[in-house]
């Protein structure tokens, strides 16, 4: 992967504009620079600002999606065989705010995660928040979390609710997150 090097998109691609959360189309041949590649999503800098490209469109960046997907899922699948709740937490650790290089768990954005047996099927309920109430990326981040949880074998349904109580603050960031952000 070519981080911080200008590359051209190989095809038209749908992306999410950062920080508004608006869906935009980036045309084939457009020069972009990958600034963050975490959790299967790619933040790119364009002449018009930042955008987030999903893993389904990684090929437009010249990325071999099969090789990238295998990196994070093996650990979560192994956990799923013994402890589904631990596997869910592992999947949530693969979700990133496109502007912050720390996963949503270590940022302290996930307030609650429960695996509930409903008539013999596993349902997952997640309560999370955002770093700021006006964050346009909230629905995108929540959908990414839901998708990661739903990818686990044995999960029938997942719901991710964004909540505002208690309000998020920097003291909620884990020690690992603080180290990644240079706060320690």
N, C-alpha and C positions, 0 to 999 in steps of 0.2 A: 504494500500500500504506500502511496506517495503522500506522506503527511507534509504539510506546509510547502508543497511544490504545486505550481499551477498545472492543471490538467484540463482537458476538454471533455465535456460530456459526450458519450458515444451515441446517445439518443435523447429524445425529449423525455423529461422526467417530472413527475408531480412531486412537489416538496412543500414543506410548511415553513412559512416565513417566520423568522425570529425577530422580535419577541411577540409579534401580534397574534401568531397562531393561524394566520390566513393561509389558505391553500393557493399555491402559485405554480406555474409551469415554467420550468427551466428548459430552454431549447437545446437541441443537439448542437454541439460545437461551442457552446458557451464555456468560457474559461472559468474554472472554480479552483479553490484551494481547500483541501480537507484540513480543518483545524481541530477536529475532535472525532474520534472513532471509538465509541464505547457502547457496549451493550447491544451491538448490532445496528446502531443508527449512526449517521454521519452528519456532522455539522460542517457546512461548507461556506466559505466566504466567496461572495460574488461581487461584481461591481455595484450591485444594488443593495448589498447588505448580507446578513447571515440567513442561511436556510438549513433545514433539517431534511435529510433524505433517509427514507426507511430502508431496512435491510432488503425488502422486496425489490428495490430499485438500485441496489449496490452495483449491479452489472454496468449501469450507465457511468459509473466511476472507474470501471475496469477492475472491480474487485470480484474475486472468486467467492461467491456466497457460500458454496458448500464447505469450503475450508474454514471460513469465518464462523459459520453456524456451529460447527462441531466443537469449537473451543469452550463455550460456556455451558452447553446443554449436557455434556457428559456428567459433570459434577452433580447437577440438579437431578438427572435421571437416576444416578446411583443413590442419591439421598431419597428419592421417591420410593425406591424399593423398600426402605426401612422406616422412613419418617416423612410423611407427606408434608407436614407443617414446615419442617426444616427445608424441604425441597422448594416449597413456596417462597420462603424467605430467601433462598439462594437465587431464585428467579427474580425476585424483587431487587436483589443486589445487582442485577444486570440492566436495570432501568436508570437512565441518566437524564438530568436536565441538560438540554443541549448547550447551555452556556456555562455549566459548572462541571468540572471533571471529577465529580464525586457522585456515587450512586445514591438513589433516593433513601435507602435505608441508612447509610452512613451520614447523610445530610440531616437525618432525624425527621424526615417528612412522613414516614409511615408510623402512624400512631397505634394501629391495631391490625392484626391478621388472625383470622380464625378459619379453621377447616371444620365444616359442619356436615354431619351425616344427615341427609334428607332421604328417607326411604331407601337406604342402601347406596346412595350416590353422594359423592363428595362435592360440596359447594364451598367456595372460598369467599369470604367477605373481608375486604381490606378498607381501612379508613386511613386516608392520607391527607396531607395539607400541601401547601406550596410556600415558597419563600416570601411571596407577596400576593395579596388578594387580587391584584389586577393583572396577574401573569396570564397572558394570552395563550401560553403553552400548556396550561393546566389540563384541558381536555386531551391534548395529544399525549402528555406524560401519563395520564390516567389510562388512556386506551392502550398505551405501550405496556403498562403494568398488567392490565387485564389480559392482553395477548400473551405475555410471557407466562402468566399463571395458567392460562387455558392450554398452553402447549404441553403441560405436564400430563403424563399418562395417569388416569385415575381421577382427574378433575372434570366434573360434568359441567359446572358453571362457576363463573367468577364475577364478582361485583366489586368495583373500586369506587368508593365514594370520597369526594373531596369535602373535607370539613375544615372549620376555621377556629375550633375551640379544642384545645388551647391554641392561642396564636403562636406561630413558629418564631423562634429566635435562635441566634447562633449558639447558645449554650446547649442546644439539642443535637449538635453535630458530634458524632462519635470521635474518639481519639484518633482512629484511622483516618477519618475524614478531615480532621484538623491537620494531621500531618500532611495529607495530600494538598491541602490548601495553604500550607506554610504558616499555620496559626500556632504551631508548637515549636 
